[in-house]
Amino acid sequence: MSKELPYIVPSSQPEVEEIFSVHQTTVEFYHEVQTRNEFKIYCEWYYKTAAENRRELHKMRGELNIMSWFRRR
């Protein structure tokens, strides 16, 4: 006793197409905003880490190099 479902023919509905178009544009916009925000956060982390590494390198270059005592010249 299988019931056959009627075939639904999509009708041309410009208002529905416009709604989907607006929705898709909105989704793409918020995706772009999120991507840019994540990139901004990454750049801030990167510059902060690079500055810390430069400070540590400057400090290390000023310290006494004990290992040089054990190297042959």
PQR file of N, CA, C, O and H, with PARSE charges and radii, in Angstrom:
ATOM      1  N   MET A   1       0.814  -1.179   0.000 -0.4000 1.5000
ATOM      2  CA  MET A   1       0.000   0.000   0.000 -0.0000 2.0000
ATOM      3  C   MET A   1       0.864   1.252   0.000  0.5500 1.7000
ATOM      4  O   MET A   1       0.762   2.097   0.889 -0.5500 1.4000
ATOM      5  N   SER A   2       1.667   1.349  -0.957 -0.4000 1.5000
ATOM      6  CA  SER A   2       2.491   2.550  -1.029 -0.0000 2.0000
ATOM      7  C   SER A   2       1.708   3.676  -1.676  0.5500 1.7000
ATOM      8  O   SER A   2       1.044   3.515  -2.700 -0.5500 1.4000
ATOM      9  H   SER A   2       1.750   0.662  -1.679  0.4000 1.0000
ATOM     10  N   LYS A   3       1.816   4.792  -1.042 -0.4000 1.5000
ATOM     11  CA  LYS A   3       1.130   5.967  -1.550 -0.0000 2.0000
ATOM     12  C   LYS A   3       2.113   6.774  -2.375  0.5500 1.7000
ATOM     13  O   LYS A   3       3.219   7.069  -1.921 -0.5500 1.4000
ATOM     14  H   LYS A   3       2.356   4.923  -0.210  0.4000 1.0000
ATOM     15  N   GLU A   4       1.729   7.115  -3.534 -0.4000 1.5000
ATOM     16  CA  GLU A   4       2.604   7.887  -4.386 -0.0000 2.0000
ATOM     17  C   GLU A   4       2.450   9.364  -4.052  0.5500 1.7000
ATOM     18  O   GLU A   4       1.347   9.909  -4.015 -0.5500 1.4000
ATOM     19  H   GLU A   4       0.831   6.875  -3.903  0.4000 1.0000
ATOM     20  N   LEU A   5       3.607   9.994  -3.809 -0.4000 1.5000
ATOM     21  CA  LEU A   5       3.574  11.419  -3.482 -0.0000 2.0000
ATOM     22  C   LEU A   5       3.480  12.244  -4.756  0.5500 1.7000
ATOM     23  O   LEU A   5       4.082  11.902  -5.774 -0.5500 1.4000
ATOM     24  H   LEU A   5       4.503   9.551  -3.839  0.4000 1.0000
ATOM     25  N   PRO A   6       2.736  13.313  -4.695 -0.5600 1.5000
ATOM     26  CA  PRO A   6       2.620  14.150  -5.893  0.2800 2.0000
ATOM     27  C   PRO A   6       3.947  14.869  -6.171  0.5500 1.7000
ATOM     28  O   PRO A   6       4.654  15.258  -5.242 -0.5500 1.4000
ATOM     29  N   TYR A   7       4.265  15.035  -7.407 -0.4000 1.5000
ATOM     30  CA  TYR A   7       5.477  15.736  -7.799 -0.0000 2.0000
ATOM     31  C   TYR A   7       5.214  17.236  -7.692  0.5500 1.7000
ATOM     32  O   TYR A   7       4.248  17.763  -8.243 -0.5500 1.4000
ATOM     33  H   TYR A   7       3.691  14.719  -8.162  0.4000 1.0000
ATOM     34  N   ILE A   8       6.101  17.897  -6.970 -0.4000 1.5000
ATOM     35  CA  ILE A   8       5.929  19.333  -6.768 -0.0000 2.0000
ATOM     36  C   ILE A   8       6.802  20.066  -7.777  0.5500 1.7000
ATOM     37  O   ILE A   8       8.020  19.892  -7.806 -0.5500 1.4000
ATOM     38  H   ILE A   8       6.886  17.469  -6.522  0.4000 1.0000
ATOM     39  N   VAL A   9       6.187  20.858  -8.573 -0.4000 1.5000
ATOM     40  CA  VAL A   9       6.901  21.641  -9.571 -0.0000 2.0000
ATOM     41  C   VAL A   9       7.208  22.996  -8.960  0.5500 1.7000
ATOM     42  O   VAL A   9       6.294  23.709  -8.546 -0.5500 1.4000
ATOM     43  H   VAL A   9       5.197  20.999  -8.550  0.4000 1.0000
ATOM     44  N   PRO A  10       8.496  23.366  -8.899 -0.5600 1.5000
ATOM     45  CA  PRO A  10       8.805  24.669  -8.324  0.2800 2.0000
ATOM     46  C   PRO A  10       8.267  25.784  -9.209  0.5500 1.7000
ATOM     47  O   PRO A  10       8.457  25.797 -10.425 -0.5500 1.4000
ATOM     48  N   SER A  11       7.609  26.693  -8.569 -0.4000 1.5000
ATOM     49  CA  SER A  11       7.070  27.824  -9.327 -0.0000 2.0000
ATOM     50  C   SER A  11       8.036  28.997  -9.216  0.5500 1.7000
ATOM     51  O   SER A  11       8.808  29.095  -8.262 -0.5500 1.4000
ATOM     52  H   SER A  11       7.456  26.683  -7.581  0.4000 1.0000
ATOM     53  N   SER A  12       7.983  29.835 -10.152 -0.4000 1.5000
ATOM     54  CA  SER A  12       8.851  31.005 -10.154 -0.0000 2.0000
ATOM     55  C   SER A  12       8.308  32.011  -9.146  0.5500 1.7000
ATOM     56  O   SER A  12       7.219  32.562  -9.307 -0.5500 1.4000
ATOM     57  H   SER A  12       7.356  29.756 -10.927  0.4000 1.0000
ATOM     58  N   GLN A  13       9.101  32.230  -8.108 -0.4000 1.5000
ATOM     59  CA  GLN A  13       8.687  33.161  -7.055 -0.0000 2.0000
ATOM     60  C   GLN A  13       9.828  34.142  -6.800  0.5500 1.7000
ATOM     61  O   GLN A  13      10.738  33.840  -6.027 -0.5500 1.4000
ATOM     62  H   GLN A  13       9.986  31.782  -7.977  0.4000 1.0000
ATOM     63  N   PRO A  14       9.793  35.292  -7.428 -0.5600 1.5000
ATOM     64  CA  PRO A  14      10.893  36.246  -7.296  0.2800 2.0000
ATOM     65  C   PRO A  14      11.133  36.698  -5.856  0.5500 1.7000
ATOM     66  O   PRO A  14      12.275  36.936  -5.464 -0.5500 1.4000
ATOM     67  N   GLU A  15      10.069  36.816  -5.071 -0.4000 1.5000
ATOM     68  CA  GLU A  15      10.251  37.267  -3.683 -0.0000 2.0000
ATOM     69  C   GLU A  15      11.011  36.222  -2.853  0.5500 1.7000
ATOM     70  O   GLU A  15      11.787  36.578  -1.966 -0.5500 1.4000
ATOM     71  H   GLU A  15       9.141  36.623  -5.390  0.4000 1.0000
ATOM     72  N   VAL A  16      10.788  34.952  -3.139 -0.4000 1.5000
ATOM     73  CA  VAL A  16      11.503  33.895  -2.443 -0.0000 2.0000
ATOM     74  C   VAL A  16      12.970  33.896  -2.862  0.5500 1.7000
ATOM     75  O   VAL A  16      13.860  33.759  -2.022 -0.5500 1.4000
ATOM     76  H   VAL A  16      10.158  34.663  -3.860  0.4000 1.0000
ATOM     77  N   GLU A  17      13.215  34.047  -4.139 -0.4000 1.5000
ATOM     78  CA  GLU A  17      14.588  34.120  -4.624 -0.0000 2.0000
ATOM     79  C   GLU A  17      15.320  35.314  -4.016  0.5500 1.7000
ATOM     80  O   GLU A  17      16.501  35.217  -3.683 -0.5500 1.4000
ATOM     81  H   GLU A  17      12.492  34.159  -4.821  0.4000 1.0000
ATOM     82  N   GLU A  18      14.625  36.434  -3.873 -0.4000 1.5000
ATOM     83  CA  GLU A  18      15.237  37.625  -3.280 -0.0000 2.0000
ATOM     84  C   GLU A  18      15.573  37.377  -1.808  0.5500 1.7000
ATOM     85  O   GLU A  18      16.627  37.798  -1.332 -0.5500 1.4000
ATOM     86  H   GLU A  18      13.666  36.513  -4.144  0.4000 1.0000
ATOM     87  N   ILE A  19      14.689  36.702  -1.096 -0.4000 1.5000
ATOM     88  CA  ILE A  19      14.927  36.398   0.319 -0.0000 2.0000
ATOM     89  C   ILE A  19      16.152  35.505   0.461  0.5500 1.7000
ATOM     90  O   ILE A  19      16.995  35.741   1.327 -0.5500 1.4000
ATOM     91  H   ILE A  19      13.833  36.360  -1.482  0.4000 1.0000
ATOM     92  N   PHE A  20      16.256  34.476  -0.388 -0.4000 1.5000
ATOM     93  CA  PHE A  20      17.429  33.595  -0.334 -0.0000 2.0000
ATOM     94  C   PHE A  20      18.702  34.345  -0.708  0.5500 1.7000
ATOM     95  O   PHE A  20      19.764  34.102  -0.135 -0.5500 1.4000
ATOM     96  H   PHE A  20      15.571  34.285  -1.091  0.4000 1.0000
ATOM     97  N   SER A  21      18.591  35.244  -1.658 -0.4000 1.5000
ATOM     98  CA  SER A  21      19.751  36.031  -2.065 -0.0000 2.0000
ATOM     99  C   SER A  21      20.226  36.929  -0.924  0.5500 1.7000
ATOM    100  O   SER A  21      21.425  37.022  -0.663 -0.5500 1.4000
ATOM    101  H   SER A  21      17.728  35.441  -2.123  0.4000 1.0000
ATOM    102  N   VAL A  22      19.294  37.583  -0.250 -0.4000 1.5000
ATOM    103  CA  VAL A  22      19.636  38.440   0.893 -0.0000 2.0000
ATOM    104  C   VAL A  22      20.235  37.592   2.013  0.5500 1.7000
ATOM    105  O   VAL A  22      21.213  37.991   2.645 -0.5500 1.4000
ATOM    106  H   VAL A  22      18.320  37.508  -0.462  0.4000 1.0000
ATOM    107  N   HIS A  23      19.651  36.437   2.252 -0.4000 1.5000
ATOM    108  CA  HIS A  23      20.166  35.543   3.289 -0.0000 2.0000
ATOM    109  C   HIS A  23      21.596  35.118   2.974  0.5500 1.7000
ATOM    110  O   HIS A  23      22.459  35.152   3.852 -0.5500 1.4000
ATOM    111  H   HIS A  23      18.856  36.113   1.738  0.4000 1.0000
ATOM    112  N   GLN A  24      21.854  34.719   1.735 -0.4000 1.5000
ATOM    113  CA  GLN A  24      23.188  34.284   1.334 -0.0000 2.0000
ATOM    114  C   GLN A  24      24.196  35.414   1.470  0.5500 1.7000
ATOM    115  O   GLN A  24      25.321  35.195   1.919 -0.5500 1.4000
ATOM    116  H   GLN A  24      21.153  34.691   1.022  0.4000 1.0000
ATOM    117  N   THR A  25      23.799  36.617   1.086 -0.4000 1.5000
ATOM    118  CA  THR A  25      24.686  37.781   1.217 -0.0000 2.0000
ATOM    119  C   THR A  25      24.992  38.046   2.686  0.5500 1.7000
ATOM    120  O   THR A  25      26.131  38.356   3.035 -0.5500 1.4000
ATOM    121  H   THR A  25      22.884  36.795   0.721  0.4000 1.0000
ATOM    122  N   THR A  26      23.995  37.928   3.539 -0.4000 1.5000
ATOM    123  CA  THR A  26      24.189  38.142   4.967 -0.0000 2.0000
ATOM    124  C   THR A  26      25.138  37.103   5.553  0.5500 1.7000
ATOM    125  O   THR A  26      26.024  37.438   6.339 -0.5500 1.4000
ATOM    126  H   THR A  26      23.070  37.676   3.255  0.4000 1.0000
ATOM    127  N   VAL A  27      24.951  35.851   5.172 -0.4000 1.5000
ATOM    128  CA  VAL A  27      25.829  34.781   5.660 -0.0000 2.0000
ATOM    129  C   VAL A  27      27.269  35.045   5.218  0.5500 1.7000
ATOM    130  O   VAL A  27      28.198  34.917   6.016 -0.5500 1.4000
ATOM    131  H   VAL A  27      24.232  35.579   4.533  0.4000 1.0000
ATOM    132  N   GLU A  28      27.452  35.409   3.960 -0.4000 1.5000
ATOM    133  CA  GLU A  28      28.794  35.694   3.451 -0.0000 2.0000
ATOM    134  C   GLU A  28      29.413  36.895   4.166  0.5500 1.7000
ATOM    135  O   GLU A  28      30.607  36.888   4.468 -0.5500 1.4000
ATOM    136  H   GLU A  28      26.697  35.513   3.312  0.4000 1.0000
ATOM    137  N   PHE A  29      28.609  37.927   4.439 -0.4000 1.5000
ATOM    138  CA  PHE A  29      29.107  39.119   5.128 -0.0000 2.0000
ATOM    139  C   PHE A  29      29.601  38.761   6.527  0.5500 1.7000
ATOM    140  O   PHE A  29      30.708  39.139   6.909 -0.5500 1.4000
ATOM    141  H   PHE A  29      27.640  37.932   4.194  0.4000 1.0000
ATOM    142  N   TYR A  30      28.787  38.034   7.292 -0.4000 1.5000
ATOM    143  CA  TYR A  30      29.191  37.680   8.649 -0.0000 2.0000
ATOM    144  C   TYR A  30      30.386  36.725   8.656  0.5500 1.7000
ATOM    145  O   TYR A  30      31.206  36.774   9.572 -0.5500 1.4000
ATOM    146  H   TYR A  30      27.888  37.726   6.981  0.4000 1.0000
ATOM    147  N   HIS A  31      30.493  35.868   7.657 -0.4000 1.5000
ATOM    148  CA  HIS A  31      31.664  35.001   7.537 -0.0000 2.0000
ATOM    149  C   HIS A  31      32.915  35.850   7.300  0.5500 1.7000
ATOM    150  O   HIS A  31      33.963  35.592   7.894 -0.5500 1.4000
ATOM    151  H   HIS A  31      29.826  35.828   6.912  0.4000 1.0000
ATOM    152  N   GLU A  32      32.808  36.848   6.444 -0.4000 1.5000
ATOM    153  CA  GLU A  32      33.940  37.745   6.168 -0.0000 2.0000
ATOM    154  C   GLU A  32      34.327  38.525   7.427  0.5500 1.7000
ATOM    155  O   GLU A  32      35.512  38.686   7.720 -0.5500 1.4000
ATOM    156  H   GLU A  32      31.957  37.057   5.961  0.4000 1.0000
ATOM    157  N   VAL A  33      33.337  39.003   8.163 -0.4000 1.5000
ATOM    158  CA  VAL A  33      33.612  39.738   9.406 -0.0000 2.0000
ATOM    159  C   VAL A  33      34.330  38.831  10.397  0.5500 1.7000
ATOM    160  O   VAL A  33      35.306  39.248  11.020 -0.5500 1.4000
ATOM    161  H   VAL A  33      32.375  38.873   7.925  0.4000 1.0000
ATOM    162  N   GLN A  34      33.860  37.603  10.549 -0.4000 1.5000
ATOM    163  CA  GLN A  34      34.481  36.656  11.471 -0.0000 2.0000
ATOM    164  C   GLN A  34      35.915  36.332  11.039  0.5500 1.7000
ATOM    165  O   GLN A  34      36.819  36.278  11.873 -0.5500 1.4000
ATOM    166  H   GLN A  34      33.067  37.264  10.042  0.4000 1.0000
ATOM    167  N   THR A  35      36.118  36.120   9.749 -0.4000 1.5000
ATOM    168  CA  THR A  35      37.452  35.808   9.239 -0.0000 2.0000
ATOM    169  C   THR A  35      38.413  36.960   9.495  0.5500 1.7000
ATOM    170  O   THR A  35      39.545  36.736   9.922 -0.5500 1.4000
ATOM    171  H   THR A  35      35.384  36.164   9.072  0.4000 1.0000
ATOM    172  N   ARG A  36      37.980  38.181   9.243 -0.4000 1.5000
ATOM    173  CA  ARG A  36      38.840  39.347   9.473 -0.0000 2.0000
ATOM    174  C   ARG A  36      39.134  39.530  10.955  0.5500 1.7000
ATOM    175  O   ARG A  36      40.248  39.899  11.326 -0.5500 1.4000
ATOM    176  H   ARG A  36      37.060  38.363   8.896  0.4000 1.0000
ATOM    177  N   ASN A  37      38.145  39.276  11.803 -0.4000 1.5000
ATOM    178  CA  ASN A  37      38.346  39.401  13.240 -0.0000 2.0000
ATOM    179  C   ASN A  37      39.359  38.370  13.737  0.5500 1.7000
ATOM    180  O   ASN A  37      40.237  38.696  14.536 -0.5500 1.4000
ATOM    181  H   ASN A  37      37.239  38.976  11.502  0.4000 1.0000
ATOM    182  N   GLU A  38      39.239  37.140  13.271 -0.4000 1.5000
ATOM    183  CA  GLU A  38      40.198  36.101  13.651 -0.0000 2.0000
ATOM    184  C   GLU A  38      41.600  36.449  13.169  0.5500 1.7000
ATOM    185  O   GLU A  38      42.574  36.205  13.881 -0.5500 1.4000
ATOM    186  H   GLU A  38      38.525  36.875  12.622  0.4000 1.0000
ATOM    187  N   PHE A  39      41.717  37.018  11.969 -0.4000 1.5000
ATOM    188  CA  PHE A  39      43.018  37.418  11.446 -0.0000 2.0000
ATOM    189  C   PHE A  39      43.607  38.558  12.279  0.5500 1.7000
ATOM    190  O   PHE A  39      44.809  38.579  12.543 -0.5500 1.4000
ATOM    191  H   PHE A  39      40.926  37.217  11.391  0.4000 1.0000
ATOM    192  N   LYS A  40      42.766  39.499  12.687 -0.4000 1.5000
ATOM    193  CA  LYS A  40      43.223  40.616  13.521 -0.0000 2.0000
ATOM    194  C   LYS A  40      43.751  40.095  14.860  0.5500 1.7000
ATOM    195  O   LYS A  40      44.800  40.537  15.329 -0.5500 1.4000
ATOM    196  H   LYS A  40      41.790  39.482  12.472  0.4000 1.0000
ATOM    197  N   ILE A  41      43.033  39.165  15.467 -0.4000 1.5000
ATOM    198  CA  ILE A  41      43.468  38.576  16.743 -0.0000 2.0000
ATOM    199  C   ILE A  41      44.789  37.839  16.554  0.5500 1.7000
ATOM    200  O   ILE A  41      45.679  37.937  17.399 -0.5500 1.4000
ATOM    201  H   ILE A  41      42.182  38.805  15.086  0.4000 1.0000
ATOM    202  N   TYR A  42      44.925  37.099  15.448 -0.4000 1.5000
ATOM    203  CA  TYR A  42      46.166  36.388  15.164 -0.0000 2.0000
ATOM    204  C   TYR A  42      47.321  37.376  14.998  0.5500 1.7000
ATOM    205  O   TYR A  42      48.405  37.152  15.536 -0.5500 1.4000
ATOM    206  H   TYR A  42      44.202  37.020  14.762  0.4000 1.0000
ATOM    207  N   CYS A  43      47.103  38.455  14.266 -0.4000 1.5000
ATOM    208  CA  CYS A  43      48.168  39.447  14.048 -0.0000 2.0000
ATOM    209  C   CYS A  43      48.590  40.083  15.370  0.5500 1.7000
ATOM    210  O   CYS A  43      49.781  40.284  15.607 -0.5500 1.4000
ATOM    211  H   CYS A  43      46.223  38.637  13.829  0.4000 1.0000
ATOM    212  N   GLU A  44      47.627  40.401  16.231 -0.4000 1.5000
ATOM    213  CA  GLU A  44      47.964  40.979  17.533 -0.0000 2.0000
ATOM    214  C   GLU A  44      48.820  40.000  18.340  0.5500 1.7000
ATOM    215  O   GLU A  44      49.809  40.397  18.956 -0.5500 1.4000
ATOM    216  H   GLU A  44      46.660  40.238  16.039  0.4000 1.0000
ATOM    217  N   TRP A  45      48.437  38.719  18.335 -0.4000 1.5000
ATOM    218  CA  TRP A  45      49.220  37.702  19.046 -0.0000 2.0000
ATOM    219  C   TRP A  45      50.621  37.599  18.450  0.5500 1.7000
ATOM    220  O   TRP A  45      51.610  37.520  19.179 -0.5500 1.4000
ATOM    221  H   TRP A  45      47.633  38.396  17.835  0.4000 1.0000
ATOM    222  N   TYR A  46      50.697  37.601  17.129 -0.4000 1.5000
ATOM    223  CA  TYR A  46      51.981  37.454  16.453 -0.0000 2.0000
ATOM    224  C   TYR A  46      52.922  38.603  16.813  0.5500 1.7000
ATOM    225  O   TYR A  46      54.080  38.364  17.154 -0.5500 1.4000
ATOM    226  H   TYR A  46      49.894  37.665  16.537  0.4000 1.0000
ATOM    227  N   TYR A  47      52.435  39.857  16.742 -0.4000 1.5000
ATOM    228  CA  TYR A  47      53.282  41.007  17.038 -0.0000 2.0000
ATOM    229  C   TYR A  47      53.693  41.027  18.505  0.5500 1.7000
ATOM    230  O   TYR A  47      54.815  41.412  18.831 -0.5500 1.4000
ATOM    231  H   TYR A  47      51.494  40.050  16.465  0.4000 1.0000
ATOM    232  N   LYS A  48      52.790  40.615  19.389 -0.4000 1.5000
ATOM    233  CA  LYS A  48      53.122  40.557  20.816 -0.0000 2.0000
ATOM    234  C   LYS A  48      54.217  39.514  21.058  0.5500 1.7000
ATOM    235  O   LYS A  48      55.182  39.783  21.773 -0.5500 1.4000
ATOM    236  H   LYS A  48      51.878  40.302  19.125  0.4000 1.0000
ATOM    237  N   THR A  49      54.070  38.336  20.471 -0.4000 1.5000
ATOM    238  CA  THR A  49      55.052  37.265  20.625 -0.0000 2.0000
ATOM    239  C   THR A  49      56.397  37.670  20.027  0.5500 1.7000
ATOM    240  O   THR A  49      57.444  37.403  20.618 -0.5500 1.4000
ATOM    241  H   THR A  49      53.286  38.118  19.890  0.4000 1.0000
ATOM    242  N   ALA A  50      56.373  38.309  18.865 -0.4000 1.5000
ATOM    243  CA  ALA A  50      57.616  38.746  18.231 -0.0000 2.0000
ATOM    244  C   ALA A  50      58.334  39.770  19.111  0.5500 1.7000
ATOM    245  O   ALA A  50      59.557  39.723  19.238 -0.5500 1.4000
ATOM    246  H   ALA A  50      55.523  38.526  18.385  0.4000 1.0000
ATOM    247  N   ALA A  51      57.589  40.691  19.716 -0.4000 1.5000
ATOM    248  CA  ALA A  51      58.203  41.693  20.591 -0.0000 2.0000
ATOM    249  C   ALA A  51      58.823  41.027  21.821  0.5500 1.7000
ATOM    250  O   ALA A  51      59.921  41.392  22.242 -0.5500 1.4000
ATOM    251  H   ALA A  51      56.595  40.729  19.613  0.4000 1.0000
ATOM    252  N   GLU A  52      58.125  40.062  22.386 -0.4000 1.5000
ATOM    253  CA  GLU A  52      58.676  39.333  23.538 -0.0000 2.0000
ATOM    254  C   GLU A  52      59.949  38.590  23.153  0.5500 1.7000
ATOM    255  O   GLU A  52      60.920  38.585  23.910 -0.5500 1.4000
ATOM    256  H   GLU A  52      57.234  39.765  22.043  0.4000 1.0000
ATOM    257  N   ASN A  53      59.948  37.966  21.981 -0.4000 1.5000
ATOM    258  CA  ASN A  53      61.134  37.238  21.518 -0.0000 2.0000
ATOM    259  C   ASN A  53      62.311  38.176  21.283  0.5500 1.7000
ATOM    260  O   ASN A  53      63.451  37.831  21.595 -0.5500 1.4000
ATOM    261  H   ASN A  53      59.160  37.970  21.367  0.4000 1.0000
ATOM    262  N   ARG A  54      62.040  39.376  20.728 -0.4000 1.5000
ATOM    263  CA  ARG A  54      63.115  40.341  20.529 -0.0000 2.0000
ATOM    264  C   ARG A  54      63.700  40.799  21.869  0.5500 1.7000
ATOM    265  O   ARG A  54      64.916  40.944  21.998 -0.5500 1.4000
ATOM    266  H   ARG A  54      61.114  39.657  20.475  0.4000 1.0000
ATOM    267  N   ARG A  55      62.833  41.028  22.870 -0.4000 1.5000
ATOM    268  CA  ARG A  55      63.316  41.429  24.196 -0.0000 2.0000
ATOM    269  C   ARG A  55      64.175  40.332  24.816  0.5500 1.7000
ATOM    270  O   ARG A  55      65.234  40.612  25.379 -0.5500 1.4000
ATOM    271  H   ARG A  55      61.845  40.911  22.765  0.4000 1.0000
ATOM    272  N   GLU A  56      63.720  39.083  24.712 -0.4000 1.5000
ATOM    273  CA  GLU A  56      64.490  37.958  25.262 -0.0000 2.0000
ATOM    274  C   GLU A  56      65.835  37.804  24.545  0.5500 1.7000
ATOM    275  O   GLU A  56      66.847  37.525  25.189 -0.5500 1.4000
ATOM    276  H   GLU A  56      62.860  38.855  24.254  0.4000 1.0000
ATOM    277  N   LEU A  57      65.856  37.980  23.236 -0.4000 1.5000
ATOM    278  CA  LEU A  57      67.100  37.879  22.478 -0.0000 2.0000
ATOM    279  C   LEU A  57      68.071  38.976  22.898  0.5500 1.7000
ATOM    280  O   LEU A  57      69.263  38.726  23.077 -0.5500 1.4000
ATOM    281  H   LEU A  57      65.035  38.207  22.713  0.4000 1.0000
ATOM    282  N   HIS A  58      67.556  40.187  23.052 -0.4000 1.5000
ATOM    283  CA  HIS A  58      68.407  41.301  23.484 -0.0000 2.0000
ATOM    284  C   HIS A  58      68.980  41.023  24.871  0.5500 1.7000
ATOM    285  O   HIS A  58      70.150  41.304  25.131 -0.5500 1.4000
ATOM    286  H   HIS A  58      66.588  40.390  22.906  0.4000 1.0000
ATOM    287  N   LYS A  59      68.155  40.472  25.759 -0.4000 1.5000
ATOM    288  CA  LYS A  59      68.612  40.139  27.115 -0.0000 2.0000
ATOM    289  C   LYS A  59      69.667  39.034  27.061  0.5500 1.7000
ATOM    290  O   LYS A  59      70.678  39.106  27.760 -0.5500 1.4000
ATOM    291  H   LYS A  59      67.205  40.243  25.547  0.4000 1.0000
ATOM    292  N   MET A  60      69.436  38.005  26.227 -0.4000 1.5000
ATOM    293  CA  MET A  60      70.377  36.888  26.142 -0.0000 2.0000
ATOM    294  C   MET A  60      71.723  37.343  25.569  0.5500 1.7000
ATOM    295  O   MET A  60      72.772  36.859  25.994 -0.5500 1.4000
ATOM    296  H   MET A  60      68.616  37.946  25.659  0.4000 1.0000
ATOM    297  N   ARG A  61      71.696  38.257  24.622 -0.4000 1.5000
ATOM    298  CA  ARG A  61      72.946  38.740  24.036 -0.0000 2.0000
ATOM    299  C   ARG A  61      73.778  39.522  25.053  0.5500 1.7000
ATOM    300  O   ARG A  61      74.997  39.619  24.914 -0.5500 1.4000
ATOM    301  H   ARG A  61      70.843  38.650  24.277  0.4000 1.0000
ATOM    302  N   GLY A  62      73.131  40.072  26.061 -0.4000 1.5000
ATOM    303  CA  GLY A  62      73.840  40.834  27.081 -0.0000 2.0000
ATOM    304  C   GLY A  62      74.382  39.970  28.203  0.5500 1.7000
ATOM    305  O   GLY A  62      75.215  40.421  28.989 -0.5500 1.4000
ATOM    306  H   GLY A  62      72.140  39.993  26.173  0.4000 1.0000
ATOM    307  N   GLU A  63      73.914  38.721  28.284 -0.4000 1.5000
ATOM    308  CA  GLU A  63      74.361  37.837  29.357 -0.0000 2.0000
ATOM    309  C   GLU A  63      75.715  37.224  29.022  0.5500 1.7000
ATOM    310  O   GLU A  63      76.129  37.182  27.864 -0.5500 1.4000
ATOM    311  H   GLU A  63      73.238  38.355  27.646  0.4000 1.0000
ATOM    312  N   LEU A  64      76.391  36.752  30.059 -0.4000 1.5000
ATOM    313  CA  LEU A  64      77.678  36.094  29.905 -0.0000 2.0000
ATOM    314  C   LEU A  64      77.460  34.730  29.262  0.5500 1.7000
ATOM    315  O   LEU A  64      76.594  33.968  29.694 -0.5500 1.4000
ATOM    316  H   LEU A  64      76.055  36.786  31.000  0.4000 1.0000
ATOM    317  N   ASN A  65      78.237  34.423  28.240 -0.4000 1.5000
ATOM    318  CA  ASN A  65      78.092  33.160  27.524 -0.0000 2.0000
ATOM    319  C   ASN A  65      79.056  32.136  28.130  0.5500 1.7000
ATOM    320  O   ASN A  65      80.227  32.080  27.754 -0.5500 1.4000
ATOM    321  H   ASN A  65      78.940  35.041  27.889  0.4000 1.0000
ATOM    322  N   ILE A  66      78.559  31.336  29.061 -0.4000 1.5000
ATOM    323  CA  ILE A  66      79.378  30.344  29.752 -0.0000 2.0000
ATOM    324  C   ILE A  66      79.819  29.241  28.793  0.5500 1.7000
ATOM    325  O   ILE A  66      80.924  28.715  28.927 -0.5500 1.4000
ATOM    326  H   ILE A  66      77.608  31.382  29.366  0.4000 1.0000
ATOM    327  N   MET A  67      78.996  28.895  27.856 -0.4000 1.5000
ATOM    328  CA  MET A  67      79.336  27.807  26.934 -0.0000 2.0000
ATOM    329  C   MET A  67      80.569  28.139  26.096  0.5500 1.7000
ATOM    330  O   MET A  67      81.263  27.231  25.637 -0.5500 1.4000
ATOM    331  H   MET A  67      78.099  29.322  27.747  0.4000 1.0000
ATOM    332  N   SER A  68      80.848  29.408  25.892 -0.4000 1.5000
ATOM    333  CA  SER A  68      82.018  29.764  25.086 -0.0000 2.0000
ATOM    334  C   SER A  68      83.321  29.365  25.785  0.5500 1.7000
ATOM    335  O   SER A  68      84.347  29.215  25.121 -0.5500 1.4000
ATOM    336  H   SER A  68      80.285  30.145  26.264  0.4000 1.0000
ATOM    337  N   TRP A  69      83.301  29.192  27.102 -0.4000 1.5000
ATOM    338  CA  TRP A  69      84.478  28.788  27.821 -0.0000 2.0000
ATOM    339  C   TRP A  69      84.890  27.355  27.464  0.5500 1.7000
ATOM    340  O   TRP A  69      86.072  27.020  27.542 -0.5500 1.4000
ATOM    341  H   TRP A  69      82.468  29.314  27.641  0.4000 1.0000
ATOM    342  N   PHE A  70      83.942  26.517  27.079 -0.4000 1.5000
ATOM    343  CA  PHE A  70      84.211  25.119  26.803 -0.0000 2.0000
ATOM    344  C   PHE A  70      84.540  24.855  25.336  0.5500 1.7000
ATOM    345  O   PHE A  70      84.951  23.749  24.985 -0.5500 1.4000
ATOM    346  H   PHE A  70      82.982  26.789  27.017  0.4000 1.0000
ATOM    347  N   ARG A  71      84.367  25.843  24.489 -0.4000 1.5000
ATOM    348  CA  ARG A  71      84.640  25.669  23.065 -0.0000 2.0000
ATOM    349  C   ARG A  71      86.141  25.881  22.802  0.5500 1.7000
ATOM    350  O   ARG A  71      86.797  26.705  23.439 -0.5500 1.4000
ATOM    351  H   ARG A  71      84.033  26.741  24.774  0.4000 1.0000
ATOM    352  N   ARG A  72      86.638  25.127  21.868 -0.4000 1.5000
ATOM    353  CA  ARG A  72      88.022  25.336  21.455 -0.0000 2.0000
ATOM    354  C   ARG A  72      88.083  26.473  20.452  0.5500 1.7000
ATOM    355  O   ARG A  72      87.168  26.667  19.652 -0.5500 1.4000
ATOM    356  H   ARG A  72      86.105  24.458  21.351  0.4000 1.0000
ATOM    357  N   ARG A  73      89.125  27.184  20.506 -0.4000 1.5000
ATOM    358  CA  ARG A  73      89.275  28.280  19.549 -0.0000 2.0000
ATOM    359  C   ARG A  73      90.363  27.998  18.584  0.5500 1.7000
ATOM    360  O   ARG A  73      90.632  28.814  17.703 -0.5500 1.4000
ATOM    361  H   ARG A  73      89.868  27.026  21.156  0.4000 1.0000
TER
END
